[in-house]
Amino acid sequence: MPPVTTGQTTVSLMVEIPEALHLSMQDYLDTHEMWSQERMMQAALSLFLMQNGVNQAQVNSLYLDSLFGCAA
């Protein structure tokens, strides 16, 4: 998996996901040109952290940036 942006530093992640999730993700990405795998993963991870009590400005900012297309 390509690097996930964390402000000025990036960290590469390699994860295994169920095939059904991967196929659904690919279907979504195929029909939404403005989204990338990296942007989707950043949005999903940051939203998960926000919903589970992580209240850090950097995490909140990453979520909003990925949601509104401001992130690279």
C-alpha positions in Angstrom: 0.0 0.0 0.0 1.4 3.5 -0.8 2.5 5.8 2.0 -0.2 7.4 4.2 0.4 11.1 4.7 0.8 12.2 8.3 1.6 15.9 8.0 5.2 16.2 6.9 6.1 12.5 7.3 4.7 9.5 5.6 4.5 5.9 6.8 4.0 3.0 4.5 1.4 0.4 5.5 0.9 -3.1 4.2 -2.4 -4.7 5.3 -4.5 -7.6 4.3 -8.2 -7.0 3.9 -11.1 -9.3 2.9 -11.6 -9.7 -0.8 -15.2 -8.4 -0.5 -13.9 -5.2 1.0 -11.3 -4.8 -1.6 -13.8 -5.3 -4.5 -16.2 -2.8 -2.9 -13.4 -0.3 -2.5 -12.3 -0.8 -6.2 -15.9 -0.4 -7.4 -16.1 2.9 -5.5 -12.8 4.2 -6.8 -13.7 3.2 -10.4 -16.7 5.4 -10.2 -15.3 8.3 -8.2 -12.3 9.7 -10.0 -11.5 12.3 -7.4 -10.8 9.6 -4.8 -7.6 7.5 -4.6 -6.9 4.5 -2.5 -4.6 6.6 -0.3 -7.2 9.3 0.2 -9.9 6.7 1.0 -7.7 4.9 3.6 -6.7 8.2 5.2 -10.3 9.2 5.5 -11.3 5.9 6.9 -8.5 5.6 9.5 -8.8 9.2 10.7 -12.7 8.9 11.0 -12.3 5.7 13.0 -9.9 7.4 15.3 -12.1 10.4 15.7 -15.1 8.2 16.4 -13.2 6.3 19.0 -12.0 9.2 21.2 -8.8 10.4 19.6 -9.2 14.2 19.7 -6.0 15.5 18.1 -6.0 18.5 15.8 -3.7 16.6 13.3 -6.1 13.6 13.1 -9.1 15.9 12.7 -7.3 17.9 10.0 -6.3 14.8 8.1 -9.9 13.6 8.0 -11.3 17.0 6.8 -8.5 17.3 4.2 -9.2 13.8 2.8 -12.9 14.3 2.9 -12.9 17.6 1.0 -10.0 16.8 -1.3 -7.4 19.1 0.2 -4.9 16.4 0.9 -2.2 15.4 -1.6 
